[in-house]
Amino acid sequence: MAFIDYYKTLSLTKTASDKDIKNAYRKLARKYHPDLNPDNAEANKRFQELNEANEVLSDPEKRKKYDKYGENWQHGEAYEQQARQQQNRPGNYGGNGGFGGGFTDAESFGGGDFSDFFKSMFGGGGSRQTKYRGQDYNAELHLTLLDTAETHKRTLTVGGKNIRINIPAGIENGQTIKISGHGGAGVNNGPAGDLYIKFFIANDTRFKRDGSNLYTNLKLDLYTAVLGGEITAETLTGKVKVKIKPETQNGTKVKLKGKGMPVYKKENEFGDLYLTYDVQVPVNLTEKQKQLFEELSKS
């Protein structure tokens, strides 16, 4: 196998600091991570090469040997010891670069190199493996305001898998929740990434929402506003009867306690519903009705 320059693999030079190595590895490993490059054999190979380079260069002892002996860094000290023994033998005339005997790397050390070693590592053998956390996933979920009025379940398809999630009542527009361990799978038994879901909630009602409170205007006829009475008002979960005090003024605001939105992750707690009365002036009056208003204005 051809010699792999670990510095070149990480786009670095021999003067790179430990921090440079760490940053370069993280940047490139994320780019070529298998989760981001499914069914891409070349990217997978590149990712393994990055792990191999980082395994050596991030270890001070291994890096020192690699800088000194290059591709034979694993066996460099053994070579030197063998050379010294050869030189001390009677009748040694050198040869083969001073090692004597004509032996080769393959004959003395089994023909392996460090890249082969890492191949075995990725297959489950070898020494210490670099664990790599899986990729975080981001998803969007679109709901209506009525959808958020009660807790319910939804099924999402993320990364080719169906995930059944529980959506708490009262969740707000733009809110993001995290589901741990439902992102991309980790590498070499590393932890899985997380799933982040951002909610987009369309208001399909007549209510304006502010946190857990709701606001709306309610039309009130002039006669009921003046004389008082009872009307029916819409809430998020149904209709309720509301008593109107005599001489209610236009723009009067009343609170219906507990008729707002559910409070997020607080069971059986609700906000309030605020009604603002919009008193309606009657139109298309008959002559008799006009006469009655004239009499009323003079009284």
PADOTI-762335 format. One line per field, with one value per residue: residue in three letters; x, y, z of N, C-alpha, C, O, CB in turn. Coordinates in steps of 0.1 Angstrom, whole numbers. Glycine has a CB too. Example, Ala and Ser with C-alpha at 12.3 -4.5 7.8 and 13.67 -1.06 7.14 Angstrom:
# residues 2
residuo <- c(ALA|SER)
nxx <- c(132|128)
nyy <- c(-57|-22)
nzz <- c(78|71)
caxx <- c(123|137)
cayy <- c(-45|-11)
cazz <- c(78|71)
cxx <- c(132|129)
cyy <- c(-33|0)
czz <- c(78|79)
oxx <- c(142|134)
oyy <- c(-33|11)
ozz <- c(85|80)
cbxx <- c(113|141)
cbyy <- c(-45|-6)
cbzz <- c(90|57)
***
This chain:
# residues 299
residuo <- c(MET|ALA|PHE|ILE|ASP|TYR|TYR|LYS|THR|LEU|SER|LEU|THR|LYS|THR|ALA|SER|ASP|LYS|ASP|ILE|LYS|ASN|ALA|TYR|ARG|LYS|LEU|ALA|ARG|LYS|TYR|HIS|PRO|ASP|LEU|ASN|PRO|ASP|ASN|ALA|GLU|ALA|ASN|LYS|ARG|PHE|GLN|GLU|LEU|ASN|GLU|ALA|ASN|GLU|VAL|LEU|SER|ASP|PRO|GLU|LYS|ARG|LYS|LYS|TYR|ASP|LYS|TYR|GLY|GLU|ASN|TRP|GLN|HIS|GLY|GLU|ALA|TYR|GLU|GLN|GLN|ALA|ARG|GLN|GLN|GLN|ASN|ARG|PRO|GLY|ASN|TYR|GLY|GLY|ASN|GLY|GLY|PHE|GLY|GLY|GLY|PHE|THR|ASP|ALA|GLU|SER|PHE|GLY|GLY|GLY|ASP|PHE|SER|ASP|PHE|PHE|LYS|SER|MET|PHE|GLY|GLY|GLY|GLY|SER|ARG|GLN|THR|LYS|TYR|ARG|GLY|GLN|ASP|TYR|ASN|ALA|GLU|LEU|HIS|LEU|THR|LEU|LEU|ASP|THR|ALA|GLU|THR|HIS|LYS|ARG|THR|LEU|THR|VAL|GLY|GLY|LYS|ASN|ILE|ARG|ILE|ASN|ILE|PRO|ALA|GLY|ILE|GLU|ASN|GLY|GLN|THR|ILE|LYS|ILE|SER|GLY|HIS|GLY|GLY|ALA|GLY|VAL|ASN|ASN|GLY|PRO|ALA|GLY|ASP|LEU|TYR|ILE|LYS|PHE|PHE|ILE|ALA|ASN|ASP|THR|ARG|PHE|LYS|ARG|ASP|GLY|SER|ASN|LEU|TYR|THR|ASN|LEU|LYS|LEU|ASP|LEU|TYR|THR|ALA|VAL|LEU|GLY|GLY|GLU|ILE|THR|ALA|GLU|THR|LEU|THR|GLY|LYS|VAL|LYS|VAL|LYS|ILE|LYS|PRO|GLU|THR|GLN|ASN|GLY|THR|LYS|VAL|LYS|LEU|LYS|GLY|LYS|GLY|MET|PRO|VAL|TYR|LYS|LYS|GLU|ASN|GLU|PHE|GLY|ASP|LEU|TYR|LEU|THR|TYR|ASP|VAL|GLN|VAL|PRO|VAL|ASN|LEU|THR|GLU|LYS|GLN|LYS|GLN|LEU|PHE|GLU|GLU|LEU|SER|LYS|SER)
nxx <- c(8|5|24|9|6|1|-1|-7|-31|-48|-46|-25|7|40|45|22|2|-11|-37|-43|-43|-64|-86|-86|-91|-117|-132|-129|-137|-164|-173|-169|-183|-201|-229|-236|-229|-243|-240|-217|-188|-163|-162|-165|-141|-123|-131|-122|-95|-90|-95|-75|-52|-56|-55|-28|-14|-25|-16|11|34|32|32|57|74|64|72|99|105|89|70|78|74|64|82|106|125|131|144|167|179|184|201|224|231|238|260|279|285|309|326|307|297|281|258|225|218|232|220|224|226|204|177|142|115|91|99|109|90|65|51|31|15|8|-16|-29|-32|-51|-73|-80|-87|-111|-126|-132|-110|-77|-61|-69|-99|-112|-139|-168|-192|-226|-243|-263|-298|-321|-355|-387|-420|-453|-481|-515|-532|-553|-544|-525|-540|-543|-525|-509|-500|-476|-463|-431|-409|-377|-344|-350|-363|-392|-404|-421|-436|-443|-464|-465|-493|-499|-475|-454|-454|-424|-410|-384|-377|-357|-349|-333|-307|-319|-307|-282|-264|-237|-201|-179|-190|-197|-217|-251|-264|-286|-321|-335|-365|-383|-411|-438|-466|-497|-522|-554|-577|-600|-588|-563|-531|-511|-486|-499|-523|-554|-569|-598|-622|-656|-688|-714|-748|-766|-788|-786|-762|-771|-793|-784|-779|-776|-751|-737|-704|-676|-650|-617|-621|-649|-683|-695|-716|-721|-725|-739|-734|-758|-757|-732|-701|-688|-659|-653|-635|-634|-626|-623|-617|-592|-599|-581|-551|-536|-511|-478|-464|-475|-496|-532|-533|-542|-542|-559|-589|-595|-621|-631|-656|-675|-695|-724|-739|-773|-787|-806|-831|-866|-893|-907|-889|-869|-883|-887|-860|-856|-874|-862|-839|-847|-856)
nyy <- c(-12|23|49|70|104|118|144|158|146|158|183|199|212|201|217|221|229|212|221|229|205|192|209|208|181|178|195|184|158|160|169|147|128|97|98|121|116|93|61|67|57|68|90|77|63|84|94|74|76|101|96|78|94|113|97|91|116|131|119|124|108|89|107|119|97|92|116|113|88|85|67|42|45|29|9|19|22|-5|-11|5|-7|-33|-26|-17|-41|-56|-42|-47|-74|-99|-98|-83|-65|-44|-33|-32|-6|-5|-23|-49|-84|-84|-83|-75|-50|-64|-90|-89|-77|-87|-76|-57|-24|8|17|-6|-17|1|-5|-30|-21|-6|-27|-39|-49|-45|-16|10|27|55|72|87|112|110|127|156|160|181|191|201|209|214|228|235|261|250|224|224|226|204|177|154|128|124|111|112|112|107|107|84|68|61|80|82|107|126|154|181|198|233|241|265|287|286|275|252|218|192|159|135|113|106|113|111|79|70|67|39|30|53|80|85|112|141|149|178|195|220|240|252|271|277|301|293|304|328|340|359|351|352|340|319|330|341|363|382|399|407|409|430|436|467|469|448|457|480|472|449|413|381|364|342|330|322|299|284|257|253|265|291|305|339|365|397|429|455|486|484|494|504|487|476|453|419|391|356|333|307|298|300|291|258|256|252|221|219|203|205|232|264|293|325|338|367|389|415|439|448|471|472|496|499|496|506|514|514|538|539|529|548|570|562|563|590|599|588|602|626|623)
nzz <- c(0|-8|7|31|36|66|74|51|46|65|56|65|78|89|110|124|152|182|186|160|146|159|153|125|120|131|115|89|93|99|75|58|70|73|77|64|39|25|10|-3|-13|-17|0|25|26|27|51|69|64|75|102|108|104|124|146|148|147|168|190|211|214|193|171|174|167|141|128|129|117|95|71|82|109|129|132|133|155|159|135|137|159|149|128|143|155|132|123|142|139|130|99|86|59|53|30|14|24|48|65|61|52|34|40|38|44|44|49|75|91|86|64|67|70|84|75|67|92|103|87|97|122|117|111|134|147|161|178|201|193|176|188|175|176|165|138|143|138|121|120|108|120|112|125|135|155|169|170|190|213|229|243|221|198|172|141|127|99|98|86|72|90|109|135|165|182|212|215|235|249|243|232|215|187|167|186|197|202|218|210|224|212|187|164|138|136|158|153|155|179|191|206|196|175|182|178|166|167|152|157|137|139|127|129|130|139|154|174|191|201|231|246|270|271|255|231|220|200|206|193|203|207|207|224|242|254|267|283|295|299|284|265|239|238|219|226|227|230|228|232|255|280|286|309|306|319|327|308|296|283|251|240|265|285|294|315|309|330|329|303|283|265|270|296|288|293|319|336|336|339|327|305|303|287|271|265|244|242|214|207|188|167|158|125|96|107|116|112|135|153|152|162|188|198|196|215|237|238|246|271)
caxx <- c(0|12|25|-1|11|-10|-2|-14|-45|-55|-43|-16|22|46|46|9|0|-21|-50|-45|-47|-78|-96|-86|-98|-132|-138|-130|-145|-178|-176|-169|-190|-210|-243|-238|-225|-247|-237|-206|-177|-151|-163|-163|-127|-117|-133|-113|-81|-89|-94|-62|-42|-58|-51|-13|-9|-30|-9|24|45|31|36|72|80|61|80|113|107|80|61|82|74|61|93|119|134|136|153|180|185|188|213|235|235|245|273|288|288|321|324|297|302|271|248|211|217|238|213|231|217|195|163|133|105|81|104|112|78|52|46|20|18|-1|-29|-36|-36|-63|-83|-84|-94|-124|-134|-134|-98|-67|-61|-79|-107|-117|-153|-173|-206|-234|-248|-276|-308|-331|-367|-398|-433|-463|-494|-525|-534|-562|-536|-518|-549|-542|-514|-512|-488|-474|-452|-422|-400|-364|-333|-355|-369|-404|-403|-434|-432|-454|-464|-472|-502|-494|-463|-456|-448|-410|-403|-376|-375|-347|-352|-320|-304|-326|-300|-274|-257|-223|-191|-171|-197|-199|-231|-259|-267|-299|-330|-341|-377|-388|-426|-444|-480|-505|-534|-566|-588|-602|-581|-549|-524|-499|-482|-510|-536|-560|-577|-607|-633|-670|-698|-725|-758|-768|-799|-780|-752|-778|-802|-778|-784|-766|-748|-729|-691|-667|-637|-609|-626|-663|-691|-699|-726|-714|-735|-736|-740|-764|-749|-718|-696|-680|-644|-651|-628|-637|-617|-628|-605|-590|-604|-571|-543|-530|-498|-468|-459|-481|-509|-544|-531|-546|-543|-572|-594|-600|-631|-633|-669|-676|-710|-729|-750|-783|-788|-819|-842|-879|-897|-911|-877|-862|-891|-884|-847|-858|-881|-853|-828|-853|-860)
cayy <- c(0|35|57|81|115|121|159|161|141|168|196|206|210|195|227|223|227|202|227|229|191|190|217|203|168|180|201|175|146|164|171|134|118|88|102|132|111|79|54|74|49|76|98|68|60|96|95|65|81|112|90|72|105|119|87|92|130|136|113|130|98|84|118|120|86|94|127|108|76|85|55|31|50|19|-1|26|19|-18|-10|10|-17|-43|-21|-17|-55|-60|-35|-53|-88|-101|-100|-75|-56|-34|-37|-28|6|-7|-32|-62|-96|-83|-85|-64|-47|-74|-102|-87|-72|-93|-70|-48|-10|14|18|-19|-18|8|-13|-40|-14|-3|-39|-44|-54|-34|-10|20|33|69|73|99|114|111|140|161|162|192|189|211|203|224|225|247|265|240|211|226|228|193|168|144|121|125|103|119|104|114|98|71|61|67|83|85|117|132|168|186|209|246|244|278|289|289|267|240|208|182|145|129|100|102|118|101|69|73|58|32|29|67|82|90|126|144|154|190|198|234|240|263|270|286|305|291|308|342|344|363|344|358|330|310|338|344|376|383|409|400|419|431|445|479|467|440|465|490|466|437|401|369|360|330|334|311|297|275|243|252|277|293|316|351|375|411|439|467|498|480|504|498|485|469|440|410|379|343|326|293|295|303|280|251|260|242|211|221|196|211|247|271|307|331|343|381|394|430|441|458|474|475|505|494|503|503|515|518|551|538|528|562|578|557|568|604|601|584|612|638|620)
cazz <- c(0|-9|19|33|44|75|75|39|48|73|50|75|76|101|121|130|166|186|183|145|143|164|145|111|120|133|103|77|97|98|61|51|79|66|78|55|26|24|-2|-10|-9|-16|13|36|26|31|66|75|64|85|116|109|105|137|156|150|150|180|201|211|212|179|162|174|159|127|123|128|108|83|69|90|122|139|133|131|165|156|124|142|167|140|121|152|156|120|122|152|136|123|85|80|48|49|20|17|32|61|74|60|51|23|44|35|54|44|55|89|99|82|52|70|72|94|68|69|106|106|81|107|133|113|110|147|154|163|191|205|183|179|188|169|178|153|133|148|127|123|113|110|122|110|132|137|169|175|172|202|224|237|240|211|192|157|135|118|92|99|83|67|101|115|150|171|193|220|214|247|247|246|225|208|173|167|197|193|213|214|213|225|206|175|152|131|144|160|146|165|192|196|209|185|176|187|168|170|159|153|154|130|143|120|137|122|147|155|187|191|212|237|256|273|271|242|231|208|201|206|189|213|202|216|233|253|261|275|292|301|294|283|251|238|233|214|232|219|231|227|235|269|282|293|314|303|328|320|305|292|273|239|244|278|284|305|315|312|337|325|290|273|261|281|299|283|303|333|335|341|340|315|305|303|275|273|255|243|236|203|207|174|165|149|112|89|117|111|117|149|161|152|171|202|201|198|228|247|239|252|285)
cxx <- c(9|12|15|5|0|-12|-10|-29|-54|-52|-35|-1|27|47|33|9|-10|-35|-53|-50|-61|-89|-97|-94|-113|-139|-140|-138|-160|-182|-178|-176|-200|-224|-246|-235|-230|-244|-226|-193|-164|-151|-160|-148|-119|-119|-124|-99|-79|-88|-80|-51|-44|-53|-36|-9|-14|-24|6|35|44|36|51|79|77|69|94|115|98|71|65|82|72|73|106|129|139|146|167|187|191|201|225|240|243|259|283|291|301|318|313|302|291|261|234|210|222|231|219|221|207|180|155|123|95|86|106|100|65|45|34|25|7|-15|-37|-40|-49|-75|-89|-91|-108|-133|-136|-122|-89|-68|-72|-86|-112|-132|-158|-188|-214|-239|-261|-285|-317|-343|-377|-411|-443|-476|-503|-526|-543|-554|-529|-526|-549|-530|-518|-499|-488|-462|-444|-413|-387|-353|-338|-362|-382|-402|-416|-431|-445|-453|-471|-481|-495|-481|-465|-449|-433|-403|-396|-375|-364|-351|-338|-318|-312|-320|-293|-267|-243|-214|-182|-177|-198|-213|-238|-261|-281|-308|-336|-353|-382|-403|-430|-460|-488|-518|-546|-578|-590|-595|-567|-542|-512|-496|-494|-523|-541|-568|-586|-617|-647|-680|-710|-735|-761|-778|-794|-770|-759|-785|-795|-785|-774|-764|-739|-715|-683|-654|-629|-615|-642|-670|-694|-708|-719|-725|-730|-742|-747|-754|-734|-713|-688|-665|-642|-645|-631|-628|-625|-617|-605|-595|-594|-564|-539|-516|-488|-462|-463|-495|-520|-542|-534|-545|-557|-576|-600|-609|-632|-646|-669|-691|-714|-741|-760|-784|-802|-831|-855|-882|-900|-899|-869|-870|-888|-870|-848|-864|-871|-842|-834|-856|-848)
cyy <- c(12|42|68|91|120|137|164|157|151|182|205|204|204|204|229|221|216|208|227|215|188|197|212|190|170|186|191|162|148|164|157|124|110|92|113|127|96|74|60|67|58|84|89|65|72|98|86|70|93|106|84|83|111|110|88|106|136|130|117|120|92|95|120|109|88|105|122|97|76|73|43|35|39|10|6|23|4|-19|-5|0|-29|-39|-21|-32|-60|-55|-42|-68|-89|-104|-92|-65|-46|-40|-33|-17|4|-16|-46|-73|-95|-85|-73|-61|-59|-87|-101|-84|-76|-86|-60|-34|-5|15|5|-22|-11|2|-23|-33|-11|-16|-45|-48|-42|-28|1|26|47|69|87|100|115|125|143|163|173|189|200|204|214|220|237|250|255|227|212|227|216|184|157|138|123|116|111|109|112|104|84|63|68|68|88|95|122|147|174|197|222|250|257|278|293|282|255|231|198|169|138|115|96|109|107|91|74|63|52|32|43|69|88|105|128|149|167|193|212|234|253|262|281|288|304|295|323|348|349|357|352|349|320|317|340|356|376|394|402|411|418|441|456|477|459|448|475|483|454|425|390|366|348|335|321|311|287|261|242|266|278|305|327|361|389|421|450|478|495|489|497|498|479|456|432|398|367|335|311|289|298|290|271|256|249|234|213|215|204|225|253|286|312|336|357|385|409|432|452|460|479|485|500|502|499|504|519|532|550|537|541|571|575|563|583|607|598|595|624|636|623)
czz <- c(0|5|20|42|53|76|62|40|55|68|59|71|89|113|128|145|169|183|168|141|147|156|131|110|122|121|91|81|96|83|54|60|71|66|68|40|24|10|-10|-5|-8|-4|25|37|31|46|74|76|74|99|118|111|119|148|159|154|163|193|201|208|198|169|162|166|144|121|120|117|96|83|77|105|133|142|133|142|164|145|129|151|159|132|130|154|144|119|131|149|128|108|79|70|44|40|25|26|45|70|73|58|40|27|40|46|56|51|70|97|93|70|55|71|80|88|69|83|109|98|91|119|130|111|123|154|157|176|193|193|186|178|183|170|165|150|139|136|131|114|117|112|121|116|131|152|176|178|186|214|233|233|231|206|177|153|125|111|91|96|78|78|106|130|155|183|200|220|226|243|250|240|216|195|175|178|191|205|208|219|213|219|194|163|145|141|146|153|157|179|199|198|196|186|181|175|174|161|162|148|148|132|136|128|128|129|147|167|184|203|218|249|258|273|256|243|218|211|200|203|200|208|212|227|245|261|271|286|300|296|294|269|251|232|229|222|223|219|231|231|250|269|290|297|311|313|321|319|302|281|262|244|257|276|296|303|318|317|332|311|279|268|272|283|296|294|317|332|343|345|327|317|305|289|278|261|255|235|225|201|193|174|155|136|106|99|110|117|131|158|163|162|186|207|204|211|239|249|246|267|294)
oxx <- c(19|3|13|9|-10|-23|-19|-37|-65|-56|-38|2|20|49|31|16|-17|-44|-64|-59|-69|-99|-109|-102|-121|-149|-150|-145|-167|-193|-187|-175|-207|-231|-257|-238|-221|-246|-226|-188|-156|-140|-154|-143|-110|-110|-119|-92|-69|-80|-75|-43|-34|-48|-31|-2|-8|-26|13|44|55|42|56|88|85|74|101|124|100|65|57|90|77|74|117|141|151|155|177|199|202|210|236|252|253|268|295|299|304|308|309|312|292|257|231|202|219|235|218|209|201|172|161|122|92|79|103|99|55|34|28|37|-3|-25|-49|-51|-58|-87|-101|-101|-117|-145|-142|-122|-93|-74|-82|-80|-115|-138|-151|-195|-209|-239|-270|-280|-319|-342|-376|-413|-443|-481|-499|-522|-541|-557|-527|-521|-553|-526|-528|-488|-499|-454|-450|-409|-386|-352|-331|-366|-382|-399|-422|-424|-456|-443|-484|-478|-487|-475|-475|-440|-430|-390|-401|-371|-363|-356|-333|-327|-311|-327|-297|-264|-237|-218|-179|-170|-201|-222|-232|-261|-288|-303|-342|-352|-384|-407|-426|-465|-486|-524|-548|-589|-582|-596|-560|-548|-505|-501|-498|-534|-533|-573|-582|-619|-648|-681|-714|-732|-759|-776|-797|-769|-754|-785|-801|-795|-765|-773|-735|-715|-685|-648|-635|-613|-647|-663|-696|-709|-712|-733|-718|-754|-743|-745|-725|-720|-683|-660|-631|-648|-631|-623|-632|-609|-615|-595|-598|-570|-537|-509|-490|-456|-456|-504|-519|-550|-529|-546|-567|-568|-608|-605|-633|-648|-664|-698|-708|-751|-756|-782|-808|-839|-855|-875|-898|-898|-864|-864|-888|-869|-841|-860|-871|-838|-826|-859|-850)
oyy <- c(13|42|75|89|126|141|172|164|153|192|217|197|203|200|237|211|212|200|225|214|182|191|211|187|164|181|190|157|140|160|155|112|115|90|114|135|87|80|59|70|56|86|94|64|71|102|90|68|94|112|85|81|114|114|87|107|145|134|114|122|91|92|122|112|85|103|127|98|67|69|35|29|40|5|-1|21|2|-26|-11|-2|-34|-47|-25|-34|-67|-61|-41|-74|-80|-111|-95|-57|-40|-52|-32|-17|12|-18|-54|-72|-106|-87|-62|-69|-62|-93|-110|-87|-70|-89|-55|-31|-11|14|4|-27|-16|3|-25|-39|-13|-15|-56|-51|-30|-33|0|31|49|66|97|91|121|134|135|167|176|185|207|193|224|209|248|241|251|220|202|229|216|185|151|144|124|113|116|99|122|94|74|52|81|59|98|91|122|152|172|205|223|260|259|270|302|282|249|235|196|167|135|107|85|111|96|95|80|53|59|35|44|62|94|110|118|153|167|194|216|228|264|252|293|279|313|290|330|360|343|357|358|349|314|311|340|360|371|398|392|421|407|452|454|481|462|447|477|487|450|425|390|367|343|342|310|321|282|253|231|276|268|313|324|365|392|420|453|480|502|491|486|507|477|448|437|394|366|330|304|277|299|279|277|261|238|239|209|222|208|231|249|291|304|338|359|384|415|428|463|453|488|483|496|515|489|495|526|536|559|542|544|578|584|567|588|617|605|598|632|645|621)
ozz <- c(7|12|10|53|48|78|63|35|52|74|61|62|99|124|137|149|160|179|164|133|139|152|125|101|115|117|85|72|92|80|46|57|62|56|63|31|22|0|-22|5|1|3|34|48|39|53|84|85|80|107|129|120|126|158|170|164|168|204|191|200|191|159|151|158|136|109|111|109|87|93|80|113|144|153|132|139|167|146|126|150|162|130|126|155|145|115|129|156|119|105|67|74|33|41|36|36|54|81|82|62|37|18|39|55|67|59|78|109|96|67|45|72|83|95|72|85|116|103|92|124|138|111|124|166|155|185|186|183|198|167|186|166|156|159|141|125|143|103|127|105|129|113|127|160|188|187|192|225|245|222|232|208|171|161|116|117|84|103|81|75|106|137|150|193|194|223|226|234|260|243|211|192|182|178|182|216|196|230|202|220|189|153|146|152|137|148|167|189|211|193|188|197|185|165|185|149|174|138|152|127|138|133|120|126|141|170|175|214|210|260|249|275|247|253|208|222|192|211|204|206|224|238|257|273|281|298|310|289|302|260|262|222|236|225|213|210|233|232|256|260|300|288|313|315|310|327|306|271|264|250|261|267|308|293|328|309|332|308|267|268|283|274|300|304|327|327|354|353|316|328|307|281|287|249|266|224|227|194|188|181|144|137|111|98|100|125|139|169|173|170|194|218|212|218|249|260|251|275|306)
cbxx <- c(-10|7|40|-14|16|-7|12|-7|-45|-51|-56|-18|29|60|51|-1|-3|-19|-50|-32|-37|-79|-92|-72|-92|-134|-130|-115|-141|-181|-165|-155|-198|-208|-246|-230|-210|-262|-250|-205|-175|-151|-177|-171|-122|-123|-148|-114|-78|-102|-105|-58|-44|-73|-54|-6|-13|-45|-10|27|43|17|29|76|74|46|80|118|105|88|61|96|64|49|92|116|127|124|148|177|175|178|210|231|223|236|271|281|276|330|322|289|307|277|249|204|202|238|198|240|211|198|161|125|98|77|118|122|79|43|41|14|20|3|-28|-26|-25|-62|-79|-72|-86|-124|-127|-144|-90|-68|-47|-73|-120|-111|-159|-169|-208|-246|-249|-274|-316|-324|-373|-398|-435|-465|-491|-538|-540|-573|-526|-509|-563|-555|-508|-521|-488|-471|-458|-414|-405|-362|-324|-344|-359|-416|-392|-442|-424|-453|-469|-462|-515|-493|-458|-450|-456|-408|-413|-363|-388|-334|-362|-315|-307|-341|-291|-264|-258|-220|-183|-157|-191|-193|-233|-273|-266|-298|-342|-331|-388|-380|-433|-440|-482|-509|-532|-566|-587|-617|-581|-547|-519|-502|-479|-508|-534|-569|-567|-614|-632|-673|-704|-719|-771|-772|-811|-774|-744|-787|-814|-779|-791|-772|-740|-735|-683|-664|-638|-594|-621|-668|-704|-686|-739|-703|-738|-740|-728|-776|-750|-717|-687|-682|-638|-665|-612|-652|-605|-635|-607|-596|-617|-561|-531|-529|-497|-457|-444|-480|-508|-548|-517|-560|-535|-573|-606|-588|-645|-621|-679|-669|-713|-733|-745|-796|-777|-818|-838|-890|-909|-920|-867|-862|-906|-884|-837|-866|-893|-846|-824|-866|-864)
cbyy <- c(0|44|62|75|126|116|165|155|128|167|204|201|224|190|240|214|240|199|241|233|181|194|232|201|160|190|213|171|141|177|178|130|126|74|107|144|112|79|53|89|38|85|105|55|56|108|92|51|86|120|79|64|115|122|73|88|138|134|97|137|86|80|131|119|72|98|139|103|64|86|51|27|61|10|-11|41|20|-27|0|23|-23|-47|-6|-11|-64|-56|-21|-52|-94|-113|-115|-68|-64|-22|-52|-41|10|7|-32|-65|-98|-93|-89|-67|-34|-78|-106|-76|-57|-93|-80|-52|-3|27|23|-31|-12|22|-19|-48|-1|5|-49|-55|-64|-24|-3|31|24|79|71|100|126|102|140|174|149|205|175|222|194|228|222|243|279|237|209|238|230|184|162|149|106|140|90|130|100|121|97|63|58|58|94|73|129|126|173|191|207|247|232|289|300|304|263|244|201|186|138|128|90|106|130|107|55|73|67|38|20|77|92|82|132|154|143|202|188|244|238|264|270|280|319|277|303|345|333|378|330|372|336|303|351|332|388|369|420|393|416|435|438|491|460|427|473|498|461|438|402|357|372|320|342|312|292|275|238|242|278|296|311|357|373|415|445|471|508|465|514|507|499|468|443|406|381|337|327|284|303|313|284|236|265|249|211|235|182|203|250|267|313|343|334|391|388|437|444|452|485|462|519|493|499|490|526|507|556|525|517|568|576|542|565|610|592|571|616|642|605)
cbzz <- c(12|-20|20|39|34|89|75|27|55|87|46|89|73|98|116|123|173|201|188|138|149|179|145|105|132|145|98|74|111|105|54|48|91|71|92|58|24|27|-11|-8|-19|-29|14|34|12|24|68|69|49|84|117|96|94|139|151|137|138|181|200|224|222|176|166|189|164|126|132|141|116|71|54|86|124|134|122|132|179|153|113|150|177|129|116|165|159|108|125|166|128|128|82|91|36|43|18|22|33|67|71|71|64|13|59|21|51|30|49|91|100|93|42|84|59|98|54|65|115|101|68|112|136|101|101|147|146|152|193|213|179|169|202|154|187|154|118|156|125|119|117|99|135|95|147|130|170|165|161|201|219|236|253|200|195|153|129|126|78|113|95|61|112|112|152|176|187|235|200|257|255|261|217|217|166|169|208|187|216|221|203|240|216|177|157|122|137|175|136|165|201|187|220|184|162|198|165|169|163|144|167|115|158|106|143|117|162|157|197|191|208|242|270|286|277|238|230|206|190|220|175|227|199|207|227|248|251|266|285|316|281|290|244|229|244|199|247|223|244|236|226|278|289|284|329|288|337|329|317|288|280|227|243|285|283|305|325|299|352|335|287|278|252|277|314|275|302|338|340|353|345|311|294|313|269|274|258|235|246|189|218|167|161|156|102|82|127|115|108|151|155|139|168|203|190|186|229|243|225|245|285)
***
